[in-house]
């Protein structure tokens, strides 16, 4: 009886402490601990840290704190890359107290976590296997039980009023225990996904790039950054620069391109990422291979393709998309997840010097691991002109196959664009036009696109001359199977690539590739 009453007191105290902490954690986050290597000007590491005051929260915005760091399981060392405020993100909700990241063994990796509450990112917690945690939990509980058994007589409670208070406290503690169990269960589920994600991360790229980076020419500017042509140690590179407001986009794209097994000749090769400066002027760079011909969209404005170039573009594009979509074991310890690009269009496909192509810009990517998708915190849904019928109609099924099928639909439109600028397919090559531009103009609205693509089931026009050549005829068939209105009836990227690859043994011109 004595130990039971003391146990009640301990539970009540724990519940009240937890309830106070929960109240604090779920308030609006207004400030977070900040960290930037460029601030490390003093003699101690403490000079690297500071306080970042978050933007004013509103109906559509909640602030969180985040940590971005590197962990080397071989040495057990951690290196903080960045800390600060983080915008609205459903993955960060209901994560109070401090940043907790579950991890498994492997090589050095990039880790990310977020939480609620002022300066909740001050401390980091690393959780290992759940089984080990359970063992530790049971051992601690057994130890507590032994300590309780030998408590002194001073803890005996005889006052009836105090017993009533304790009983009321027990009811309150039971309520908060149920609340805590709910949030713990939810967090464990979320941490399980993080475990899978981080287990597939690749080698951590350096925080700072050795050597000199020089900017030469602004090549492109989009919603989430600018792309420059530059040099790094006399090597020509492309530098994608994100501003502070687009930091979350940089984190998402860098994390996606750091997944093990993603590297491929037809996927843009990202060399490394870097954080520059501090405060509101802080920038986030992504350095990649430079391709002087630019995107397919840029090239097609003034230039045309031969049959050999057309075929090589189609073949290497679908080869890259096949690699992106497939999930496979790279080796016994590494599983490559399936990745949906989310924004396939001619502007995001770069033309290499040998006329092969590589897929770029992974800001809208969705990564599908064995136990489910990695949520895209930015909620980017691609470019409206290339949206599939189900996306325009708002009838998307949030499954792996559904997202891959939307990529395939957009691929059919890209293939159509390439054929419109192919000398072998056209007697008179017209000026470049984007998909549906002849029907809806250069800036169609979502309502116009929905009426055209869904309501009238229209697709870009395929001239009769394209079907006269066996090679172009096969491409026309692939194109039509890509943009089928039924997502389940669409061809896969793998099937499209295999059909094109089979042509290399049947056509003389293709054998030159």
N, C-alpha and C positions, 0 to 999 in steps of 0.2 A: 504493500500500500504506500509505504514511504517513497519508494522509487517511482511509483506511478504518479504520485502528486508532483514530485520534482520534475518528472518527464513532462507533465502538463505545463509546469512553469517554463521549462525550456522551450517547448513548442509555442507557447503563447508569446514569449519574448522573440523567438525567431519570426513568427508571423507578423508581429508588430513592426519589427525591423524591416522585414521584407515589404510590408505595405508602405512604409515610409519611403523606402528606396524606389518602389514602383511609382509612387506619386511623383517623386523627383524626376525619375527617368522619362516618364511620359509627358512631361511638360515641354513647352516649345524650346528647341535647341537654339541658343543665341550665340554661343561661342564655342570654339574647339581649339584644342592644342594644334599648333601649326609647326611644320618642319620643312626646311628647304636647305639642301647642301650649300647653296650659294650664300646662306646666312652665316655659315661657319667661319667667322672671321676672328673669333677669339681663341684663347688658349685651351678652353674646355669645350666638350660637346654640348654643354648646357647652353652655349651661345647659339646653337643651331635651332633651338626651340623657341616658340613664341605663342601668341594667342591670335587667332583669326576670328573676327566678328562676322557672323553669317549675315546673308541678305535678309531683309525683312520678310517674315513668313506671311502667307496669305491663304485665301481659300483654295488655291491651286498649287501651293508650295509649302512643303514641310522641310525643315532643315535637319540634317544628320551630320555626324562626324565620321571621318574615315581614316584608315591607315593603309599605306601601300609600302610593302617591305619585301626584302629578300631573305630567304632562309636556306642555309646550307646544312643538309642533314648529315653530311660527312664530318663536318667540324662542329656542328651545333651552334654556329654563329648566326646572328640575325643582323641585318643592315637596313635601317629605315630609309626609304626613298622619299616619302612625302606624307604629310598629314594636313588636315584642314577640314573645311566645311564641304558638305556634299548635298546636292539638291534632292528633290523629291524622287524617291525610289522605293517601290513596294518591298524590295528585299531587305530594306533597312528598318522597316516598321517592326515593333515588338522585339527589339534587340537592345534592352537597357543595360545599365551598369558599366560595361566596358566591351571593347572589341574582342570577340572570341573567334578564333579560326581553327578548325579541325584540319589535321594534316596526316599524311602517311609518309612512309619512307620513299626515298628516291633521290634524284639529283637536286641541285640548287634550283629554286623556283621563285616565281613572282606570286606574292600573296596579297589579297585585298579583303578588308572587312569594314563594316560600317555599324553604327549604333546610334541610339537616342540618348539625349541628355547632354548638358553642358560639360565639355571637356571629357566626355566618356571615352575618347580615343587616347587618353593619356597612357593607359596601360593596355598591354596585349596579353591574351591568354592563348596558349597552344594546346589543343586537345588531341590526344592520340587515340588509339582504338577504343571504342565504346566498351569492349569487354574489359580492358585494363581499368577504365574508369569505374566500372561496376565493382571490380575486385577491390579497388582502393576505397570506394564508398562503403562496401560491406566491412572492410577492416576498420575503417574509422568509426563506423557505427558500433562495432563490437567493442572497440576501445572506449567509446563514450559510455556504453552499457556497464563496463567494468568500473569506470570511474563513478558512475551514479550509485552503484551498489554499496560503495563505501563512503558515502557522504555522511557527515556528522549529524548528531541529533538535532542540531540547531535548525535543520530544515524541516522538521516535523510541523505540520500546520494543523491547529486545533480551532481556530476562530471560524465560526459558521459563516459570518459575513464575507470573510476572505475566500472561503470555499465557493460562495455564490459568485464572487467576482471572477474567480478562476474559471468556474464553469462558463460564465458569459464570455470570458476571453477565449476559452476553448472553441466556442461556437464561431467566434470571429476568426480565430486562427484556421478553423476548418474551411471557412469560406475562402480565405486568402490562399490556403493551401491548394484548393481546387483551381483558383485563378492561376497560381504559379505552375501547377501541373499542366494546365492548358498551354501556357506560353512556353514552358520547357519542351512539351511535346512538339509544338510548332517549330521551335528553334532547332530541335534535334533533326526534324525532317529537313529544314533548310540547310543545316550543317552537313547532312548526309549528301546533299547535292554539291555543296562546296567541296567535300572530300573527293568526290568524283571529279569535279572540275580541276582541282589543284593537282590531282594525281596525274593528269594528262598535260600539265604545263611543260613547256620546253625549258631550255637553259635560260637563265636570267640574263638579259642584255645589260651592258654597262650603263650606269647612271650618267656618266659623262664619257664623251667620245674622245679618245686620244687623238691629237692632231688638230689641224685648223679646218674650220668650216667656213666657206666663202659663198655668199649669195651673188648670183649673176643676173638672173632674169625671172620675173614673175610669169609663170606659165598658165596658171588657172586659179580661180577663186570660187569657192562654193559656200554653202551655208555654214559649214563647220571648219573652215580653214582655208589657207592659201598654199599653193604648191609652187615651189621655186626650183629653178635649175641652179645647181651650185657645184662646188668641188670640195672634196674631203681628201686631204693629202694628195692633191693633184688628180684624184679620180672623180669623174663626173657622176653626180648623184642627184636624186630628187629629194627635196626637203619639204615635208608637209608640216605647216606651222599652225598649231591650235592656240587660241587665246584662252585666258582664264575662264571665260564664260563657257567655253567648249571643252573644259577639262574632262568632263565625264565621257565625252565622245572619244577623246584620246585614250582614256583608260580602257574603254570597251574595245576599241579597235586594236590597241596594243596587246590586250589580254587574248583576244581571238587569234591574232597572228603569232602568239607565243605558244599555241597549242602544239604538242608533239605530233609530228607526222604531217603537218600542214604544208611543209615546203615541197614545191613541185615546179618544174620548168614553166608551167602555164599558170602559176599563181605568182603575183608580184612578190619579189624577194625583198623583205624589209631587213635592213642591216642592223639597225638598233634604234632605240628611242632615247630621248634626252629631255631633261627639265632645265630650263634656262631662266635665270633671274629670280625675283621674289616679289611678293606683294601683288597688287592689282595688275602689274605689268609682266607678271610671270608668263612664260610661254612653254609650250609642250611640243617638242619636235619628233617627227618620225622620218628617219632617213632610209631611203630605198634605192634600188637600182634606177638609173635614169634611162628612159627610152625616147630618143630624140624625135621619133615620128609622132609621138603623142597618142591620143586616144583614137579609136576607130572613127568616132564622131568628127573629130578635128580633121583627120586625114581625108574623110569622104567629102568634105566641103569643096575641095578643089581637085582631088585626085581620083583615079579609077583603078580597078584591079584587073589583072589578067585572069584566065581560068586557073592557072597554077596557084596564083596568090589567093584567089577566092577559095579554092579547095583547102589550101593550107590554113587559112584563117578559120574556116568552119571546123576542120579536123582538130586543130590545137585548142580552139575554144571549148569544144565539147569534151576534149580530153581533160582540160583543166576543171571543167564543171563536174565531170564524172569523179575526179579525184576529190573534189570538195564534198560532193554528196555522199560518197561511199564511207562506210565505217568498216574498219579492219584492224587486225592485230599487226602492228609494225614489228614487234618482237614479243616474247613471252611476258614482258613486264610493261608493255606500252600498247594501249588501245587508241587508235585514231577515231574520234567521234565523227558523226555526220554533221556537216555544216551547210545550212541554207544561206545563200548570199544575201537575199532580201532586197537587192537593188540592182539587178542585172539590167544594163542598158549600154548602148554603144559608147557613152562617155566614160564608163567604168571598165572598159576593155582596152588595154594598151597594145599598140602595134610595135613589135620588136624589129630590130634591124634585119633579121632574116625572114620577115613577114609572118612569123608565128605570132601568137598573141599571149597575153597574160591577164588574168582577172585581178582587178584592184578595188580599193575602197570597201572595207568591211565594217563600216559604221552601222549598217542595218542587219548584220549577220545574226543568225540564231544557231547556236551550237546544241546538238542533241546527243547527250550521253546515253548510256544504257538505261539509266534510271529516270530519264526525262530531260527536258530542255534547260539550257542556261538562259534565264530571262534576259532580254535586251533592255537594260535600264532606261534607255532613251526613248523607247517606243516608236522608233523610226519605221515607217511602213513603205519605203521605196518611193519611186517616181510615178505620179499618177498616170502618165501616158503608157507606162509599161505594166500597169496593174492588171491582174487576171480578172475574169468575170466574177469569180466568187469574192474577190477583194472589193471590187467596185460595188457589188451587191450587198456587202456586209455579211456574207454567209461563210466566212472562213472557219474551218474546223482546225483547232489548234493542235495538230499532230505533226509528226516529222514528215510524213508523206505529203501532207497538205502544203507545207512550206516548200518542200523540194519541187512540188508540182507547179507552184507559182513561179519559181525560178525558170522552169522549163517553158512556161507560157511566154515569159519575157524573152527567152532565148530564140523562140520562133520569130519574134519581131526583129531581133538583132540580125538574124540570118537573112530576113527579107531586106533589111537595110543594105547589107553587104551585096546582095544580088542586084539591087537597083543600081549599084555603082560598078558592076562587073561588065567588062567589054565583051566577054564571051556570051553573055546572056541577052544583050540588048543590041538591036540594030542601031538605035539612036539613044545614047545614054542621056537620060534626063538630069536636071539639076537635083542635087540631094534634097530629099524630103523625109521628115521624120514619120514614123508610123501614124496613120490616121490624119496626117497634116492636110492631105487633099480633101478630106471629108470635114474636118473640124478646125482647121487653121493651126497656127503656131502655138496658141495658148488655150487649149481646150479645158473646160471646167470638168469637175467630177461628174456633174449631172449630164453633161454632153457625152462624156465617155461612157457612162453607164447606159444611156439611151442607145448609143451606137453599138457597143460591144455586147451588152447583155440584152437590151430590149430588141434590137434589130439583128443581133448575132452577126454583125459585119466584121470583116477582117481586111487587112491591106490587100490591094489588087495584085493578082499574080498574072502577068502577061502570058499569052499563048506561046510566045517565042521562048520562054524559059523551059518549056516542056519538050522542045524539039531535041535537045541534047540529052543523052542518057544520064550524064553526070548531074546536070542542072535539074533534071526531072526527079532524081533521087532526093536532091536537096529540097525541092518543092514538096515532096511527100513528107519528108521529115518536118518541114516548116508547118504543114497543115496538122500533123499529129502533135506538134508542140502546142499549138494554140487552140486545140479542141475545147469546146465550151464545158465539157465534162472533165473535171480535174482527174478523175480516176481513169479516164480513157487516154490521157496524154502519154506520150512516149517518155521514157526515162532518159536522162543524160547519158547513161551507160549504153543504152540501146542505140541512141543517135550516133554516139562515137563509133560503136562497132559497125554500124552500117557504112559510115564514111571510111573507116579503116579498111573495110573489105574492098572498097573501090581502088585502093592502092595497088592491088594485084590484077585489076581488070582494065585499068586505063593507062596508056603509055605516059601521058603527061603527069598523072598522079605518081607514077613510079619515080619521078625525078625528085620527089620531096624527101 
